[in-house]
């Protein structure tokens, strides 16, 4: 496990090279509490979720003030954007992007007060995440994916959006 800091305070990229592959396929350990704790990540995750989407779908930017998220891509490939909205952070208002895929097996750890959104780059992809809090829609905030205030670059000009993400 290799943990890399990013330009955003507290956001980490986790590279997992602990895989086993043979003629039958591949085995990947995606989370091991003891190993994460030994590497300084002591978060009590309480809920796992995933969504799958088709190419060109953009979900987000969403977040809340309490939840840590550990995001991965077990199938396909997507472009992930994380936006720092923590007013006490040195990187407040900045964003960073990451490409996650079933090939690179990277994970991104996102702290509270950060919004995240993702755009599907492959024909289909699965966006998987662990959360430190139970999902509560009333506590979430949403930022328009192309809000000129943040000037976020997306590799797609006209993504497919949900009603929620269109009507901000």
Residue pairs with C-beta under 8 A, 6 or more apart in sequence:
1 14
1 15
1 16
1 17
1 18
1 35
1 36
1 39
2 14
2 15
2 17
3 12
3 13
3 14
3 15
3 39
3 40
3 41
4 12
4 13
4 14
4 15
5 11
5 12
6 12
6 13
6 82
6 96
7 91
7 94
7 96
8 82
8 84
8 89
8 91
8 94
8 95
8 96
8 114
9 84
9 86
9 89
9 90
9 91
9 111
10 89
10 109
10 111
11 82
11 84
11 96
11 108
11 109
11 110
11 111
11 114
12 41
12 108
12 109
13 98
13 106
13 107
13 108
13 109
14 70
14 106
14 107
14 108
14 109
15 104
15 105
15 106
16 28
16 29
16 30
16 105
16 106
16 107
17 105
18 28
18 29
19 26
19 27
19 28
19 29
19 105
20 26
20 27
21 27
28 74
28 105
30 72
30 74
30 107
30 128
31 45
31 70
31 130
36 42
36 43
41 109
43 68
43 70
43 109
43 132
44 132
45 68
45 70
45 130
45 131
45 132
46 131
46 132
46 133
46 134
47 130
47 131
47 133
47 134
47 135
48 128
48 129
48 130
48 131
49 128
49 129
49 131
49 135
50 74
50 126
50 127
50 128
50 129
51 59
51 126
51 127
52 75
52 124
52 125
52 126
52 127
53 59
53 120
53 124
53 125
53 127
54 120
54 123
54 124
54 160
55 120
55 121
55 122
55 123
55 124
56 119
56 120
56 156
56 159
56 160
57 119
57 120
57 159
57 160
57 161
58 117
58 118
58 119
58 120
58 145
58 154
58 156
58 159
58 160
58 161
58 165
59 117
59 118
59 127
59 162
59 165
60 81
60 115
60 116
60 117
60 118
60 142
60 143
60 145
60 165
61 81
61 83
61 115
61 116
61 117
61 142
61 143
61 144
61 145
61 152
62 115
62 116
62 117
62 140
62 141
62 142
62 143
63 83
63 85
63 110
63 112
63 113
63 114
63 115
63 116
63 140
63 141
63 143
64 112
64 133
64 136
64 139
64 140
64 141
65 112
65 113
65 139
65 141
66 112
66 132
66 133
66 139
67 112
67 131
67 132
67 133
68 109
68 110
68 111
68 112
68 131
68 132
68 133
69 109
69 110
69 116
69 129
69 130
69 131
69 132
70 107
70 108
70 109
70 110
70 129
70 130
71 80
71 100
71 107
71 108
71 109
71 110
71 116
71 127
71 128
71 129
72 100
72 105
72 106
72 107
72 108
72 128
72 129
73 100
73 101
73 102
73 106
73 125
73 126
73 127
73 128
74 102
74 126
74 128
75 102
75 124
75 125
75 126
76 101
76 102
76 120
76 121
76 122
76 123
76 124
76 125
76 126
77 99
77 100
77 101
77 102
77 103
77 120
77 121
77 122
77 125
78 99
78 100
78 101
78 118
78 119
78 120
78 121
78 122
78 125
78 127
79 97
79 98
79 99
79 118
79 119
79 121
79 154
79 155
80 97
80 98
80 99
80 100
80 108
80 116
80 117
80 118
81 95
81 96
81 97
81 116
81 117
81 118
81 119
81 145
81 152
81 154
82 95
82 96
82 97
82 98
82 108
82 110
82 114
82 115
82 116
83 93
83 94
83 95
83 114
83 115
83 116
83 117
83 143
83 150
83 152
84 91
84 92
84 93
84 94
84 95
84 113
84 114
85 92
85 93
85 113
85 114
85 115
85 141
85 143
86 92
86 111
86 112
86 113
86 114
87 113
89 113
93 149
93 150
95 150
95 152
97 152
97 153
98 106
98 108
99 121
100 106
100 107
100 108
101 122
101 125
110 116
115 141
115 142
115 143
117 145
118 127
119 154
119 155
119 156
119 159
121 155
142 164
142 165
142 168
143 150
143 168
144 165
144 168
145 152
145 154
145 159
145 161
145 165
146 152
146 154
